Amino acid sequence: MNSMELQIKVSQAVHVLNHDTQSCNRVAANQWLVHFQQTHAAWDVATSILVSDQLHHHQVAADYEVEFFAAQILKRKIQNEGYNLHVGAKDALLNALIVAAKRFTSGPPQLLTQICLAISTLVLHAVEHGKPIENLFYSLQNLQSQDNGNSAVLEMLTVLPEIIEDEHSDSRVTPARRFEYWEELLAHTPKVLEFLMQQTGEGFGNHDQPNDRSRKILRCLLSWVRAGCFSEIPPGSLPAHPLFNFVFSSLQVASSFDLAVEVLVELVSRHEGLPQVLLCQIGFLKEGLLHPALKSGDEKVIGGLACLMSEIGQAAPFLIVDANTEALALADAVLSCVAFPSEDWEIADSTLQFWCSISRYILALESAESRKKLEECFLPIFSALVDALLSRVQVDDTTYNDNGKTIELPNGLEQIRMNLVELLVDVCQLLGSALFIQKIFLGDWIPSSMQIHWKEIEAKLFMLNAVAEVVLKEGHRFDISILMQLVVILSCKAPADLRGFMCLVYKSLADVIGSYAKWISACQTDTRPLILFFGAGIPQPFCSSACALAFRKFCEEAAAMMHEPSNLEILIWIGEGLAERKLPLEDEDEVIGAITLIFFSVPDKMLMNNMFARLLSPTFDTVGKLIDDDHGHSLRSNPSSYIELINLAGRGLHRIGTIFSYGASHISASRGPDESILALLEVFWPMLEKLFLSKHIESVSLATASCRALTLAIQASGQNFGPLLPKVLASMSTNFLSFQNHECYMRTASVIVEEFGSKEEYGQLFISTFERFTSSAAVMALTSSYICDQEPDLVEAYTNFASAYARNCPKEVLAASGSLFEVSLQKAGICCTALHRGAALSAMSYMNCFLEVGLAFLVESDDSTSERPVQDMVIRVISLSGEGFISNLVYALLGVSAMSRVHKSTTILQQLAVMCSLSERTKWKAVLCWEILHRWLCSAVSPSLWFNFCRQTEFAVRLFSFNLLCGCLNWHILLKQLFRIKLFILHWILEE
């Protein structure tokens, strides 16, 4: 198929792709075009479509779509394959594209832009030319001399800086090469500015309207301003520059206003003297542009001016705090933009950084006198700003009238509220919390004869919560009764009324109560309304998290005030309802934690135990149903009900664990475990022991919840848990052997070892547990990094248990565990080569832990006896495992994410070097010394091993890893021994 036939085929395929009504035809056309783009013929066909009119002679419509597709093909192929073109082909293609740019100089504009993008991309590939930008500008000069060529030149000058600056335009262009292009480009700045000045006084051709011409000039100027074209111009002469005057005058033209603002914003951010120049023009900006726009509601002009004026303040806040006439006029103008009742929140949001810059500048002043003076000067402005922001952060009418079950804030409102918090804190510090709070509480929140303005109240609650930290710190208290009135009003509403916007009000009030819980608890004697408020809000999905958190914070502060029987009954009602509400676990933890704090503060221990029994009764009943189902058949007959029962039991056990957790943190260490903790434990463990023996414990979620509750019970009970250890550890190891995908049993056993490992009477118990874990099929199966990657949780649980065992058990226990350490360290060595980062680092942490403990034993003085069994065990284990240590560390350092393992590898190698040093003049020299370490290193870095493992590894990584092996061991004797090996390996790496 010749070139003309292919052009016709492409034209037909593009037409089918864009206009055919049959999807199968469009798919076929797309597939053909995708394949065509990858062919070498696409270069000539696409070029011919752009530079010639041959399709018209064959009665084929070579319309804009086909030509645009051809330009896209060339741009992509240049970007992906441009380096493969020889010099002649590149020059020919560049000339053809310039001809195409001349042909379409009058449009369509998108097509001309695409051609210019292709030209700019091609320039990046012209490495054969010493100065490709220079050659391009020569071609553009020729194009400029032709009729109607200015438009194409202007578009070319617009996209060229953008392509050179964009690092993603071609990743194969090195930063150094891109910098050279950039310097070469900026060298032509005078010519470009001269060209732009010429264009401001003349047109491009008959097809260009004045407004279009101005926009094209501004777009081009914007690209070159971002490139730094005015960097060489003295700041004092910039305001008099013709192009600056052109930009400023373009502000008065509606069609070019937005681009003029963009150019000025860029100039302000790049040139120090320009903010002062524009500040002097604030009268024109405010009176000539902003006020008419505010009257007419022209949001485009208001938003553009807000952005420009805000940039002036951010670039030079010191000019604003001078508080001269212009500065105050600018601040007032920005304030009017904030107060403008826009349909969205973008205008107000764009000004926040302006106010942050001014407020922080004032707050950062070291002179108290200067700061006070400025605060007084700007007090009316920031006071009015609070009023304006209070109006702007209110919800829109659509959100206010929303009556759905839940509510979603508009994205703009959510964004401005998130950005506003920091500013509100600064403004509160400037005004002082007293004045800020006064403005928030100004007016009648709850009028007696009128409808409550919930939109305004919700906005005030948001702002009050945002500044809570400052208000609490300064200690200016406010009238809590207003909040309590809202609490009573909202908590009395029926659940059906807590919908839509009222859910947002409820949440905002809960946030405020949580933030000011300390003050509210000190002023409020009747806590019943608040408890009812929390109880009614917790079931609501939108405000449950806020209510749960506020509930816990309030209970922490007001525990002693909530012992009334009626309050305790409400707490029981809230706790009993959790099973049905199915809150997120983190919210449920907050609720149970709050109730637990109250119950533990009840002086009457009998009443306390009764409260806990009632709170946990549903959980015990649910777990009891599982335990009573001996064979697990009757419950499983209904799968959905059985899964629901398993989930309820798991959640119930999670609550028990939370109670133990809060109980442990509530009781001081000096007092020891509370009687209620021990009473709960007496009921909890027998139930859990039966559950561990049941068939239902095969559920991963149920086993995890059970082990979590048991772990927290152990930590809360302290040494009182000791008598139960034999049964508990036997249950952990037995259940793990039965369900070896449940690593939670190992994690619980690790906590037991951490708590009781120092007790010698449990030594044999810990040894047998370690042995059962180590000999399990799951652990013994960890024979390769691939398997370790499949079981990362098991690796972490096992190595964490081994670390706890080595760190906490007494010498006698460790001395008797040599064979277990040999196996576990062998497994850790394998696991440290895993791709899974968590598993590998956990394994390396265990290796590090064992060496650290071993070194501590080796350096301690022990003159009482010549027998040192634990030291002998350490040396024996290292002598048997050391070679594997080093070999696996080499593999780990040459694998994926090697940098994350460098620190631990360095530490391990240093520890091994210290051990060898300590063994040199002892009876252990025969099994561990410098010579043996030398031999291990030689084996680890042997060329055959490195070649088979890392032939695809980057040279720099291999060199770094070897340097680490030889350099991190800061021992001059060893370095002398390794020097020959290092030279040999470096020679091998370079040769490969």
KOLTORLO-766554 format. One record per residue (C-alpha): residue in one letter; x, y, z. Coordinates in steps of 0.2 Angstrom, whole numbers, plus 5000, padded with zeros to 4 digits. Layout:
N
AXYZ
...
This chain:
992
M500050005000
N500850164994
S500850335004
M499350404996
E498350244999
L498850255017
Q498350435019
I496650395012
K496550245024
V497050355039
S495750485034
Q494350355033
A494850275050
V494850435059
H493150475052
V492450305057
L493250325075
N492450495078
H490750485069
D490250305065
T488650245075
Q489250065077
S490350035092
C491149885083
N491649995069
R492450125080
V493349985090
A494049915074
A494550085067
N495450125084
Q496449965084
W496949995066
L497550175070
V498450115086
H499449985075
F499750115061
Q500550235074
Q501850105078
T502350085060
H503850175051
A502650225037
A501750335050
W503150465049
D502950495030
V501050485030
A500750605045
T502050725038
S501150725020
I499450755028
L500050905037
V501050985022
S500150945007
D498350945000
Q498450784990
L496950714999
H495850844992
H496350794974
H495750614978
Q494050684984
V494450645002
A493950765015
A495650805024
D494750895038
Y495350965054
E495150795063
V496350705051
E497650845052
F497550855071
F497750665072
A499250675061
A500050805072
Q499750705087
I500550555078
L502150655075
K502250725092
R502150545100
K503350465088
I504550605091
Q504450595109
N504650405109
E505750365094
G506550535090
Y508250485096
N508250345083
L508050465068
H509650505059
V510250685057
G509550715039
A507850645044
K507750755059
D508150915049
A506950865035
L505550835048
L505950995056
N505751095040
A504150995036
L503351045053
I503851225050
V502951225033
A501451145042
A501551285055
K501551415041
R500151325032
F498951325048
T499551495055
S497751555054
G497051405063
P496351305069
P497251355085
Q497251185093
L498051105077
L499451245077
T499751215095
Q499951025092
I501251065077
C502251185088
L502251055102
A502950925090
I504351055084
S504851095102
T504950905106
L506050875091
V507251015096
L507550915112
H508150775102
A509250875091
V510850825101
E511950825085
H511751015083
G512851115095
K511451245097
P509751175092
I508851315100
E509951435089
N509451345073
L507651345078
F507651535080
Y508451555063
S507051455056
L505751555065
Q506551715059
N506251655041
L504551605045
Q504251775053
S504751865037
Q503351775027
D501551825026
N500451795041
G501951705049
N501951795066
S500451695073
A501451535070
V503051615078
L502051675093
E501351505096
M503051425094
L503751545107
T502351505118
V502551315119
L504451305118
P504851365136
E503451245143
I504151095134
I505951135139
E505451155157
D504251005158
E505350865164
H504050735160
S504050795141
D505550675138
S506250575153
R507850535142
V508350715142
T509650735156
P509550875168
A511150935162
R510650935144
R508951025149
F509951155158
E510951185143
Y509351205133
W508651325146
E510251435146
E510251435127
L508351485127
L508551625139
A509951695128
H508651745115
T507551845128
P507952015120
K507351955103
V505851875110
L505352035120
E505652145105
F504552035095
L503152035108
M503252225109
Q503052235090
Q501552125091
T500652235103
G500552375090
E500152265075
G499052115070
F499551945064
G498451945049
N496651965043
H495951815053
D496551885070
Q495351995081
P496152115093
N495552025108
D496251855101
R497851945097
S498052015115
R497751845123
K499051765112
I500351895117
L499951865135
R500051675134
C501751695126
L502351825138
L501751715153
S502751565147
W504351675146
V503951765163
R503951585170
A505551555161
G506351705169
C506451825155
F506351985166
S507751925177
E509052035169
I507952185169
P508352305183
P506852305195
G506752495194
S506452495175
L505252355175
P503652465178
A504152575163
H504352425152
P503152435137
L502552255140
F502152285158
N501052425153
F500252315140
V499852185153
F499252315165
S498152395152
S497452215148
L496652215165
Q495352335158
V494852215144
A493652075149
S494351955136
S496151965142
F495852005160
D496251825167
L497851805157
A498451975162
V498151925181
E499151765178
V500551865171
L500551995185
V500451855198
E501951775191
L502951945190
V502451985208
S503151815214
R504751835205
H505252015206
E505452095223
G505152275218
L503552245209
P502352225224
Q502752405229
V502352465211
L500752375211
L500352435228
C500452615222
Q499152565209
I497952505222
G496752655219
F496452605201
L496352415205
K495052455219
E494052595212
G494252565194
L494052375193
L493552295210
H492052415215
P491152405198
A491452215198
L490652205216
K489152305211
S488852195195
G489352035203
D490651995191
E491551845200
K492851825186
V493551995190
I493351985209
G494151815209
G495651875198
L495952035208
A495751935225
C497151825218
L498251965212
M498052075228
S498351915239
E499951885230
I500552055233
G500352035252
Q501151865252
A502651925242
A502952075253
P501952065270
F503152205277
L502352325264
I500652285271
V501052305289
D501852475286
A499952525288
N500052665276
T498652725265
E498952605251
A499252455262
L497652485272
A496752505255
L497352345249
A496852255265
D495152325264
A495052275246
V495452095250
L494252105264
S492852155252
C493252005241
V493151885256
A491451965261
F490751945243
P489251825243
S489951705229
E489051555225
D490551445229
W492051475241
E493451495229
I493651675230
A493751685249
D494851535249
S496151615238
T496351755250
L496751655266
Q498651645263
F498651835262
W497951855279
C499051715286
S500551805279
I500051975288
S499551895304
R501151785306
Y502251935301
I501452035316
L501451895328
A503351855324
L503852035328
E505052035343
S504752215349
A503152205360
E502852385357
S502852375338
R501752225339
K500552305350
K500452455338
L500152355323
E498852245332
E497952405337
C498052465319
F497452305311
L496152265324
P494652335315
I495252245299
F495452075307
S493852105317
A492952135301
L493851985294
V493051865307
D491351935303
A491651905284
L492351725287
L490851685298
S489751725284
R490751635271
V490951465280
Q489151445282
V488351305271
D487451345256
D485551335254
T485651165245
T486551085260
Y485451175273
N483851105265
D484650935263
N483550815273
G484450645269
K484950525281
T486750585280
I487550745273
E489050785263
L489850955263
P490151035246
N492051015241
G492351205241
L491651225258
E492551075265
Q494151145257
I494051315264
R493651255281
M495151145281
N496251285276
L495451415287
V495851325304
E497651395304
L497151575300
L495751575314
V497151525326
D498251665321
V496751795321
C496251735338
Q498051765345
L498051935337
L496351995343
G496451905359
S495351765364
A494151885374
L493751985359
F493651835347
I492451745359
Q491451905361
K491251915342
I490751735341
F489451745354
L488851915348
G486951915346
D485551805352
W485951625347
I484251555353
P482951695351
S481351665361
S480151725348
M481051685331
Q481651535322
I483451475327
H484751525314
W485551355313
K486651405298
E487451535308
I487551435324
E488451295315
A489751415307
K490051485325
L490251315332
F491551275319
M492551435322
L492451405341
N493151235339
A494551285328
V495251415341
A494951295356
E496851275360
V497151465360
V495551505371
L496051365383
K497851425384
E497351605387
G496051555400
H494651675395
R493051575399
F491351605390
D489551565395
I489351375394
S487451395396
I487251435378
L488051265373
M486951175386
Q485451255378
L485951185361
V486251015370
V484551005377
I483751065361
L484650935350
S484550785362
C482650815363
K482450795344
A481750635338
P482950525328
A481950565312
D482350745314
L484250715315
R484450715297
G485350815284
F486050975290
M485550945308
C486750805308
L488050935304
V487551045318
Y487550895330
K489250855325
S489951025326
L489251045344
A489950875349
D491650935343
V491551095353
I491050995369
G492450885366
S493751025364
Y493051125380
A492650965390
K493751025404
W492851195406
I491151115404
S491450985417
A491951115429
C490451225426
Q489151095424
T488450995439
D487050905430
T487850795417
R486250695412
P485850815397
L487650785390
I487550595392
L485850595383
F486650705370
F488050585367
G486950435368
A485750505355
G487150565343
I488250405344
P487050305333
Q487050435319
P488250385306
F488850565302
C489150625319
S489550455328
S491450485328
A491350665335
C490050615348
A491150455353
L492650565355
A491850705365
F491050575376
R492650505381
K493450675383
F492050725394
C492050565404
E493950595408
E493550765415
A491950725424
A492050545430
A491750595448
M490150685444
M489250545435
H488950415449
E487150455450
P486150285447
S485150375433
N486750415424
L487450245426
E485850175419
I486050285404
L487850225402
I487250045402
W485950085389
I487250165378
G488450015380
E487149885377
G486649965361
L488349955353
A487949775347
E486549835336
R487449995330
K489049915323
L490050075324
P491850075317
L492949995330
E493950155334
D492250245338
E491750095349
D493350095358
E493050275363
V491250235369
I491850085379
G493350185386
A492250325392
I491050205401
T492550105408
L493250265415
I491650305424
F491350135431
F493150115438
S492850285447
V491350215456
P491850205475
D490650055478
K491649905472
M490049795472
L489149915462
M490549935450
N490649745447
N488849745444
M488949875431
F490349785422
A489349625423
R487849705415
L488849795402
L489749635396
S488249525398
P487749525380
T489549475375
F489549335387
D487949275381
T488549275363
V490149185366
G489149065377
K488049015362
L489648975353
I490448875367
D488748775371
D488748725353
D489948585356
H490148505339
G489848665329
H488448595318
S486848675323
L487448855322
R488248815305
S486648755297
N486148935294
P487749015287
S487249195287
S486649185306
Y488249095310
I489349235302
E488349365311
L488549275328
I490449255325
N490549445321
L489549485337
A490649375347
G492249455340
R491549635343
G491149585361
L492849515364
H493549675357
R492549775370
I493249665384
G494949705378
T494649885378
I493949875396
F495549795401
S496549925391
Y495750075399
G495749985416
A497649965415
S497950155411
H496650215424
I497550125438
S499250185444
A500650065444
S500950095463
R499250025467
G499349875457
P497849795448
D496149845454
E494949715462
S493749735447
I495149695435
L495449535444
A493649495446
L493349525427
L494849415424
E494149275434
V492549275423
F493449305407
W494849175406
P493749025409
M492549085395
L494049115384
E494848945388
K493248855383
L493148965367
F494948915362
L494448735364
S492948755353
K492848725334
H492348905331
I494048975335
E494548925317
S493849095312
V495349215310
S494349365316
L493649275331
A495449215335
T496149385333
A494849465344
S495149335357
C497049355357
R496949545358
A495749535373
L496949415381
T498449515378
L497649675386
A497049565401
I498849505404
Q499449685403
A498149745415
S498249605427
G500149615429
Q500949475440
N499249415446
F499049325429
G500549215434
P499549065440
L498649055423
L500249055412
P500448865410
K498648855403
V498749005393
L500448965385
A499848785382
S498248855373
M499248975363
S500448845356
T499148715354
N498048825344
F499448885333
L499848705329
S498048675325
F497848845315
Q499548895309
N498849045299
H498349125315
E499949215320
C498949305333
Y499449165346
M501249205343
R500949385346
T500049355362
A501449235368
S502649375364
V501749485377
I501749355390
V503649335388
E503949515389
E502849525405
F503449365414
G505149315405
S506249365419
K505349245431
E506449095432
E505048975438
Y504248995421
G505848955411
Q505448775406
L503748835401
F504448965389
I505748845382
S504348725378
T503348855370
F504748915359
E505148745354
R503348705349
F503248865338
T504948835330
S504548655326
S502848695318
A502648655300
A502348835296
V503948895303
M504948745297
A504248785279
L505148955279
T506548895268
S506649025254
S506349215252
Y504849175241
I503949075255
C504349215267
D503549345255
Q501949235256
E501849235275
P502549405280
D501349405296
L502049245302
V503849295299
E503549455309
A502549365323
Y503949225325
T505449345324
N504649465337
F504249315349
A506049255347
S506749435350
A505649445366
Y506249275371
A508149325369
R507849495377
N506849445393
C507249275398
P508649235411
K510349165407
E509948995412
V508448985400
L509449055386
A510948945389
A509748795387
S509048865371
G510548855360
S509748735347
L508148835346
F509248995343
E510148905329
V508548855320
S507749025323
L509249125317
Q509349015302
K507549055298
A507849245301
G509349245289
I508249175276
C506849295279
C507949445279
T508149415260
A506249425257
L505549565246
H504249605259
R505049755268
G504149725285
A504649535286
A506449565281
L506649705294
S505849605307
A507049465304
M508549575304
S507949655320
Y507949485328
M509749445322
N510249615329
C509349585346
F510249415348
L511949485344
E511649635356
V511149515370
G512549395366
L513849545366
A513149595383
F513549425390
L515249415383
V515849585390
E515149565407
S516349515421
D516049345429
D517549295440
S516549185451
T516549035440
S517548965425
E515848895418
R515049025407
P513648915399
V512649065391
Q514249135383
D514748965377
M513048955369
V513149125361
I514849085353
R514348915347
V512748985339
I513749125330
S515049005324
L513748895316
S512649045310
G513849175306
E514249125288
G512349115284
F512149285292
I513449375281
S512849275265
N511049325268
L511449505272
V512349515255
Y510849445246
A509749565256
L510849715251
L510749665233
G508849645232
V507449765231
S507249905244
A509149875249
M509350055256
S508050025269
R509049875276
V510749965276
H510750025294
K510249865302
S511449765290
T512849885296
T512449855314
I512449675312
L514149675304
Q514849785317
Q514149665330
L514949515322
A516649605321
V516549655339
M516249475344
C517749415333
S518849545342
L518249485359
S518549305355
E520349325348
R521249295365
T519949175373
K519648995373
W518349025359
K519649085346
A519648905338
V517748935333
L517649125331
C519049245326
W519649365313
E520149225302
I518449145302
L517649305298
H518849335284
R518349165277
W516549205279
L516749365269
C517749285256
S516349165253
A514949295253
V515849405240
S516449265229
P516349305210
S515249155206
L514049195220
W513849375215
F513749335196
N512349205198
F511349315210
C511549495203
R512049485185
Q510549605182
T510949715197
E511449895194
F513349925195
A513150065208
V512149955220
R513349815219
L514849935222
F513950015237
S513449845244
F515249785244
N515949955251
L514649925265
L515349755269
C517149815269
G516949985276
C515649975290
L516749865300
N517849995307
W519249885312
H520949925304
I521549745306
L520049675297
L520149805283
K521949755280
Q521349575278
L519949625267
F520949745256
R521449615243
I519749545242
K519049715239
L520249745225
F519849575217
I517949605218
L518049785211
H519149715196
W517749585193
I516349715194
L517249825182
E517649685170
E515849625170
